[in-house]
Amino acid sequence: MIKKTWEGVRGGCAVTRVGRSPAHHGATAARVAGRPEPAKHAPSVTTAQGKAKSLFDDLQREQGESSQKEKFNASQGWCVRCRERRRLPHFKRNTVPGSKDAYPEVLKCIIEEGEYTPQQVFNVDETGLYWKRMPEGTFISVEEKAEPGFTLSKDRLMLLLGANAAGDFKLKPLLVYHSENPKALKGYSKPNLPVIWRSNKKAWATRSIFHEWFTYFFCPAIEKYCAQNNLTNKALLILGSAPCHPVNLSDLSDNVRVEYLHDSTADSSQPMGQGVASTFKAHYLRRTFEHMLEATDGEDTAMIREFWRNYNIVDAVDNIAVAWEALSPATINSVVEENLAPVCSVPECFPNR
């Protein structure tokens, strides 16, 4: 057993190495870099990643050719997973008030080093949808407000929407509802629905639901898409830091790398949350009105009221599918250009630039 001590990993902290793989000691570096200290000395993500990568490189040089095949990038995702596994305190963000978040540049390096094309860069995000709510000012909305207690206009479901940066591949939406078997779904085969149906009493995704979606829906869909388009079977999935996102997703697939956006970056960098979701909801409302006009003459108040009373979750699912299909690649591409162009700046991805 080989033992060696590094001094000064963090102001004199000692790290003792036992004869294990370099990757193991990369985790050790992060653990040491994450030890609680006064807030002013809290390590940044970049500091922890740099120290872990430095230790890994030193160990590779010492162990010679036998360890050269082993790769370790000390990515942001790795940092997050290591922190969670070892119950470390949160690393300090790399930003200060008024400064520019450096993480987009980190993400850009990941895309370039991994040689991901816009077709292989994906983003997904959750959004709530009040599936039976009319706009303010409509007579239906006014009447529902006058009714006491719960009304279906307050009934919410969650959708996980996702697509690639090129805009040519939209993922099948994941829908999470508060009921597994609503009355309206009786007689329907859930696998044949145009959405992936899951349930949770809060009508929101959980880690187990997201884990299942990633393993049994996202990864197979990526493999199929890459095969159909003569692409290498690999993808980069960009996620926000929502509690329902498991931190070990990259460990579940050899072909999909998962990167988690910083809290300060997520809101401004996710295409799904910055424009795609709102455009989709506009399409959904439009389709709902079209559905109403198809079933009524659009003038008879009694007929409209009857239609809306009978409008159920199955109708909503159908209209969700139509609205999602109506979202054009050009729309997705324009939103990606606005939000991810600094990190996914491939000319053929943004022909209008």
Residue pairs with C-beta under 8 A, 6 or more apart in sequence:
1 18
1 19
2 17
2 18
2 19
3 16
3 17
3 18
4 16
4 17
5 14
5 15
5 16
5 17
6 14
6 15
6 17
6 55
7 14
9 15
9 29
9 32
9 33
9 51
9 55
10 32
10 33
10 35
10 37
10 41
10 43
10 51
11 41
13 32
13 35
15 25
15 28
15 29
15 32
15 55
17 25
17 28
17 59
21 67
21 70
22 55
22 56
22 59
22 60
22 63
22 67
22 70
22 72
23 56
23 70
23 72
25 55
25 56
25 59
26 52
26 53
26 55
26 56
26 72
26 74
27 52
27 82
27 86
28 55
29 48
29 51
29 52
29 54
29 55
29 56
30 48
30 51
30 52
30 74
30 79
30 82
30 83
30 86
30 88
31 82
31 86
31 88
32 51
33 43
33 47
33 48
33 51
33 52
33 91
34 43
34 48
34 83
34 86
34 88
34 89
34 91
35 88
36 89
42 89
42 91
42 92
43 91
43 92
44 91
44 92
44 93
44 94
45 76
45 79
45 91
45 92
45 93
45 94
45 262
46 94
46 102
46 106
48 79
48 91
49 74
49 75
49 76
49 79
50 74
52 72
52 74
52 79
53 72
53 73
53 74
56 72
56 74
59 67
60 67
60 68
60 70
73 113
75 110
75 257
75 259
76 103
76 106
76 259
76 260
77 247
77 249
77 250
77 257
77 258
77 259
77 260
78 250
79 91
80 247
80 260
81 247
81 248
81 250
81 251
82 88
83 89
83 90
83 91
83 247
84 247
84 248
85 247
85 248
93 101
93 262
93 263
93 264
94 101
94 102
94 103
94 262
95 101
95 102
95 262
95 264
101 262
101 264
101 265
103 261
103 262
103 265
104 265
104 269
104 342
104 343
105 343
107 238
107 259
107 261
107 343
108 342
108 343
108 344
108 345
110 236
110 257
110 259
111 121
111 236
111 343
111 344
114 234
114 236
114 257
116 234
116 235
116 236
117 166
117 231
117 346
118 164
118 165
118 166
118 336
118 344
118 346
118 348
118 349
119 164
119 165
119 166
119 168
119 169
119 225
119 229
119 231
120 164
120 226
120 231
120 232
120 234
120 235
120 236
121 164
121 165
121 235
121 236
121 238
121 340
121 344
122 162
122 163
122 164
122 165
122 171
122 222
122 235
122 236
122 237
122 238
123 162
123 163
123 165
123 237
123 238
123 239
123 270
123 271
123 272
123 336
123 340
124 160
124 161
124 162
124 171
124 218
124 237
124 239
124 272
125 160
125 161
125 162
125 240
125 270
125 272
125 273
125 277
126 158
126 159
126 160
126 204
126 205
126 242
126 244
127 158
127 159
127 161
127 272
127 273
127 277
127 280
127 281
128 156
128 157
128 158
128 159
128 203
128 204
129 156
129 157
129 158
129 159
129 281
129 284
129 320
130 153
130 154
130 155
130 156
131 155
131 156
131 157
131 313
131 316
131 320
132 152
132 153
132 155
132 308
132 311
132 316
133 141
133 153
133 154
134 140
134 141
134 144
134 153
134 308
135 141
135 285
139 301
140 304
140 305
140 308
141 153
143 305
144 151
144 153
156 203
157 175
157 176
157 177
157 178
157 203
157 313
157 316
158 175
158 176
158 177
158 203
158 204
158 205
159 173
159 174
159 175
159 176
159 195
159 320
160 173
160 174
160 175
160 176
160 205
160 210
160 213
161 171
161 173
161 272
161 276
161 277
161 280
161 324
162 170
162 171
162 218
162 272
163 169
163 170
163 171
163 271
163 272
163 276
163 332
164 235
165 271
165 333
165 336
165 340
165 344
165 349
166 329
166 333
166 349
167 328
167 329
167 330
167 331
167 332
167 333
167 336
168 329
169 225
170 324
170 327
170 332
171 217
171 218
171 221
172 194
172 195
172 196
172 217
172 221
173 194
173 195
173 196
173 320
173 321
173 324
174 195
174 196
174 198
174 205
174 209
174 213
174 217
175 195
175 196
175 197
175 198
175 317
175 320
176 198
176 199
176 200
176 203
176 204
176 205
176 209
177 197
177 198
177 199
177 203
177 313
178 199
178 200
178 201
178 202
178 203
179 199
180 199
182 312
182 313
184 312
184 313
184 314
185 313
185 314
188 314
190 197
193 317
194 317
194 318
194 320
194 321
195 317
195 320
195 321
196 213
196 217
198 205
198 209
198 212
198 213
200 206
200 209
204 244
205 213
205 242
205 244
206 244
207 243
207 244
207 245
207 246
209 244
210 244
210 245
210 246
211 246
211 249
211 252
214 237
214 246
214 249
214 252
214 253
214 256
215 252
215 253
218 237
218 256
219 252
219 253
219 255
219 256
222 233
222 235
222 255
222 256
223 233
223 255
225 231
226 232
226 233
226 234
226 235
227 233
233 255
234 255
234 256
234 257
235 255
235 256
235 257
236 256
236 257
236 258
236 259
237 249
237 256
237 257
237 258
237 259
238 259
238 261
238 269
238 270
238 340
239 245
239 249
239 258
239 259
239 260
239 261
240 260
240 261
240 266
240 267
240 270
240 273
241 260
241 261
241 262
241 263
241 266
245 260
247 260
249 256
249 258
250 256
250 257
250 258
261 269
261 270
266 273
267 273
267 274
268 274
268 339
269 339
269 340
269 343
270 339
271 332
271 335
271 336
271 338
271 339
271 340
274 335
274 338
274 339
275 334
275 335
275 338
275 339
276 327
276 331
276 332
276 335
279 327
279 331
279 335
280 323
280 324
280 327
281 323
283 322
283 323
283 324
283 326
283 327
284 319
284 320
284 323
286 323
287 319
287 322
287 323
287 326
288 311
288 319
291 311
291 315
291 319
292 298
292 304
292 307
292 308
295 303
295 307
296 303
296 304
296 307
297 303
298 304
333 349
333 350
334 352
336 344
336 349
336 350
337 349
337 350
337 352
337 353
341 350
341 353
347 353
